[in-house]
Amino acid sequence: MDTHLTYAETLSREPRKWLMTMAIVLICLFLLAWSASAMQSNSTGGSGLSVAKGIVSGILHPTPSLLLTLGDDGVPYLLFETMAIAFLGTLVGAVLSLPFAFLGASNIVPKPVSIIIRLAVMAIRTIPAFVYGLMFIMVTGPGAFAGLLTMSTCSIGMLSKMFIESIEELDRGIIESLDAAGCNTFDKIRYGILPQLMPSFSSTLIYRFDMNLRDASVLGLVGAGGIGAPLMFAMNSYRWNDVGAILLGLIILVLLVEWVSSKLRTKLMRG
Amino acid sequence: MRRNDSTSLFDRLFKPVTYTLSDGHQVTQKRSRLPLVLVLIVVATIVSGEVTGFSFSTLVRRIGYFFVILRDMFPPDWAYMPRVWQPLMDTIKMSLLGSFIGALLCIPFSVLCASNLIHNRFVTAFFKLFYSVVRTLPTLVIALIATYIFGLGTFAGTVAIAVFTFAYCGKILYEQIETADMGSYEALEALGMGRLSTIRYAIWPQVFPQFISTVLFCFEGNVRYASILGYVGAGGLGLILNERIGWMEYARVGMILIALFITVVIIETVSSYLRSKLI
């Protein structure tokens, strides 16, 4: 290599990627133009602005009675119910996704099996939450129970994907050395596998709980309990002050849970 | 953090075990927190079970009804496919445009969040809080509000997806900016470059590939999400999905879901290939 290059020479040796860049930009522009073609909306006839004003003032002036009552229809109880749904939903979802996780990890089962399991997980993920909601309402009737089951089914996709990743990262060396030390299968699982999986599994679960709490409003659509249903009712009947109260409660709760969960997860990751 | 030096409350309540080794040294082992965590989880499970009315017997007895709708979906109504194309394309277009707008919008806001670029702590804290609040708003609620403001149709859905993408990608982007290597930034600053061009030449090349990867990942999820936005009238696949469910035409619902599944698989494969190329 000739090391005595001037700056200009070095600069001229920079790989010329402008053709590639141009092609990518052109493709992106084409895709954007293509997707802009579908944009249409039935004009609301100028009422949009007044609705926006109503929403903003409603969120700024939430109904105090709704926020502070402890009864069945007050925000505190609804939030509590939503948290219960999210918690049990995450737990049941974790139990449901464990078999998928172990059967989908390519270091445990042969490749074809893991591919089939992964496709199955993808298929489970594709069905939208409200379709599951309808299915579970047939099982349990409308209410929080249906919401919980919907939430756990919707969690399977993401949970098993993350579980699979942490299982595939398992360090085989530890298990082999336990083997060499004469441990039996139970010892190997207890001291070799569980300590490796627990931190990442619990971190995933805490994260999913966070997400489930956020997604809880979807359940309200199909009448599956939680804070979503009152929120949707309030929005459909333009009671913006009630909407403001519910949203305020939800925002505060989610921010709080997010703060706690990120603290817990950094603690778990540091060991 | 402050607790690190002194013993935590847990260790003061449950004293660590002290072992004396054969050479006379004493070692202490902290008590496991597992029992406490287990007790908390069990209590939370019981309370949640009470609140939600969880019952195993109902579940076992009536789980068969879960498959009633699922069974009706097969065989899917293949003849319905020609009428699925248009909404399916709408869904893809909505998520494409929404992801693009959201990703573009979040760049300036993320710069304002990054504490290594903006030295005013009030400004960074304000914009971080802004991101958190936007992220707590459920996408469906944003979509519903958007249909009130912009009218029914794909535009409302695009707005909802843009807002979601904005909040999601923005948070990841500002975290990446904050962990970027500041050496080249300082070097360029020392050369007398302006604020914007320093960011352009020192920070941007570091975060760009990762950022595009985040946006692609978000886009994958958005296609899935866009399909439920139609439920509140925000256009796309959800519109006909909701309609067919209302008419209980489950064979057609099955067709819609299969079309969505194949689309999602294709998009995820392409996007994960692109992402593996990026990093």
HADDOCK unambig.tbl for C-alpha pairs under 7 A between the chains (distance, minus, plus):
assign (segid A and resid 32 and name CA) (segid B and resid 97 and name CA) 6.26 0.50 0.50
assign (segid A and resid 35 and name CA) (segid B and resid 93 and name CA) 4.25 0.50 0.50
assign (segid A and resid 35 and name CA) (segid B and resid 94 and name CA) 6.82 0.50 0.50
assign (segid A and resid 35 and name CA) (segid B and resid 96 and name CA) 6.76 0.50 0.50
assign (segid A and resid 35 and name CA) (segid B and resid 97 and name CA) 6.12 0.50 0.50
assign (segid A and resid 36 and name CA) (segid B and resid 97 and name CA) 6.86 0.50 0.50
assign (segid A and resid 38 and name CA) (segid B and resid 90 and name CA) 6.15 0.50 0.50
assign (segid A and resid 38 and name CA) (segid B and resid 93 and name CA) 6.82 0.50 0.50
assign (segid A and resid 39 and name CA) (segid B and resid 154 and name CA) 5.62 0.50 0.50
assign (segid A and resid 39 and name CA) (segid B and resid 155 and name CA) 5.28 0.50 0.50
assign (segid A and resid 40 and name CA) (segid B and resid 153 and name CA) 5.87 0.50 0.50
assign (segid A and resid 40 and name CA) (segid B and resid 154 and name CA) 5.73 0.50 0.50
assign (segid A and resid 40 and name CA) (segid B and resid 155 and name CA) 5.63 0.50 0.50
assign (segid A and resid 41 and name CA) (segid B and resid 150 and name CA) 6.67 0.50 0.50
assign (segid A and resid 41 and name CA) (segid B and resid 151 and name CA) 5.52 0.50 0.50
assign (segid A and resid 41 and name CA) (segid B and resid 152 and name CA) 5.50 0.50 0.50
assign (segid A and resid 41 and name CA) (segid B and resid 153 and name CA) 4.40 0.50 0.50
assign (segid A and resid 41 and name CA) (segid B and resid 154 and name CA) 6.27 0.50 0.50
assign (segid A and resid 41 and name CA) (segid B and resid 155 and name CA) 5.63 0.50 0.50
assign (segid A and resid 42 and name CA) (segid B and resid 151 and name CA) 5.07 0.50 0.50
assign (segid A and resid 42 and name CA) (segid B and resid 152 and name CA) 5.49 0.50 0.50
assign (segid A and resid 42 and name CA) (segid B and resid 153 and name CA) 6.37 0.50 0.50
assign (segid A and resid 43 and name CA) (segid B and resid 150 and name CA) 6.61 0.50 0.50
assign (segid A and resid 43 and name CA) (segid B and resid 151 and name CA) 5.26 0.50 0.50
assign (segid A and resid 44 and name CA) (segid B and resid 150 and name CA) 6.59 0.50 0.50
assign (segid A and resid 44 and name CA) (segid B and resid 151 and name CA) 5.06 0.50 0.50
assign (segid A and resid 48 and name CA) (segid B and resid 148 and name CA) 6.27 0.50 0.50
assign (segid A and resid 48 and name CA) (segid B and resid 149 and name CA) 3.89 0.50 0.50
assign (segid A and resid 48 and name CA) (segid B and resid 150 and name CA) 6.10 0.50 0.50
assign (segid A and resid 49 and name CA) (segid B and resid 149 and name CA) 6.60 0.50 0.50
assign (segid A and resid 51 and name CA) (segid B and resid 148 and name CA) 6.66 0.50 0.50
assign (segid A and resid 51 and name CA) (segid B and resid 149 and name CA) 6.19 0.50 0.50
assign (segid A and resid 52 and name CA) (segid B and resid 149 and name CA) 6.25 0.50 0.50
assign (segid A and resid 81 and name CA) (segid B and resid 51 and name CA) 6.35 0.50 0.50
assign (segid A and resid 81 and name CA) (segid B and resid 52 and name CA) 6.96 0.50 0.50
assign (segid A and resid 84 and name CA) (segid B and resid 48 and name CA) 4.44 0.50 0.50
assign (segid A and resid 84 and name CA) (segid B and resid 51 and name CA) 6.80 0.50 0.50
assign (segid A and resid 84 and name CA) (segid B and resid 52 and name CA) 6.84 0.50 0.50
assign (segid A and resid 85 and name CA) (segid B and resid 48 and name CA) 6.88 0.50 0.50
assign (segid A and resid 85 and name CA) (segid B and resid 52 and name CA) 6.49 0.50 0.50
assign (segid A and resid 88 and name CA) (segid B and resid 45 and name CA) 6.46 0.50 0.50
assign (segid A and resid 88 and name CA) (segid B and resid 48 and name CA) 6.49 0.50 0.50
assign (segid A and resid 123 and name CA) (segid B and resid 261 and name CA) 6.41 0.50 0.50
assign (segid A and resid 126 and name CA) (segid B and resid 224 and name CA) 6.86 0.50 0.50
assign (segid A and resid 126 and name CA) (segid B and resid 261 and name CA) 5.73 0.50 0.50
assign (segid A and resid 127 and name CA) (segid B and resid 257 and name CA) 6.58 0.50 0.50
assign (segid A and resid 128 and name CA) (segid B and resid 228 and name CA) 6.41 0.50 0.50
assign (segid A and resid 135 and name CA) (segid B and resid 66 and name CA) 5.15 0.50 0.50
assign (segid A and resid 135 and name CA) (segid B and resid 69 and name CA) 6.50 0.50 0.50
assign (segid A and resid 136 and name CA) (segid B and resid 66 and name CA) 5.85 0.50 0.50
assign (segid A and resid 138 and name CA) (segid B and resid 65 and name CA) 5.91 0.50 0.50
assign (segid A and resid 138 and name CA) (segid B and resid 66 and name CA) 6.42 0.50 0.50
assign (segid A and resid 139 and name CA) (segid B and resid 62 and name CA) 5.40 0.50 0.50
assign (segid A and resid 139 and name CA) (segid B and resid 63 and name CA) 5.91 0.50 0.50
assign (segid A and resid 139 and name CA) (segid B and resid 65 and name CA) 5.35 0.50 0.50
assign (segid A and resid 139 and name CA) (segid B and resid 66 and name CA) 5.79 0.50 0.50
assign (segid A and resid 140 and name CA) (segid B and resid 58 and name CA) 6.99 0.50 0.50
assign (segid A and resid 144 and name CA) (segid B and resid 52 and name CA) 4.88 0.50 0.50
assign (segid A and resid 145 and name CA) (segid B and resid 52 and name CA) 5.27 0.50 0.50
assign (segid A and resid 145 and name CA) (segid B and resid 53 and name CA) 5.82 0.50 0.50
assign (segid A and resid 145 and name CA) (segid B and resid 54 and name CA) 5.63 0.50 0.50
assign (segid A and resid 214 and name CA) (segid B and resid 136 and name CA) 6.42 0.50 0.50
assign (segid A and resid 214 and name CA) (segid B and resid 138 and name CA) 6.18 0.50 0.50
assign (segid A and resid 215 and name CA) (segid B and resid 138 and name CA) 6.43 0.50 0.50
assign (segid A and resid 217 and name CA) (segid B and resid 138 and name CA) 6.77 0.50 0.50
assign (segid A and resid 218 and name CA) (segid B and resid 140 and name CA) 6.83 0.50 0.50
assign (segid A and resid 251 and name CA) (segid B and resid 133 and name CA) 6.60 0.50 0.50
assign (segid A and resid 251 and name CA) (segid B and resid 136 and name CA) 5.68 0.50 0.50
assign (segid A and resid 254 and name CA) (segid B and resid 136 and name CA) 6.31 0.50 0.50
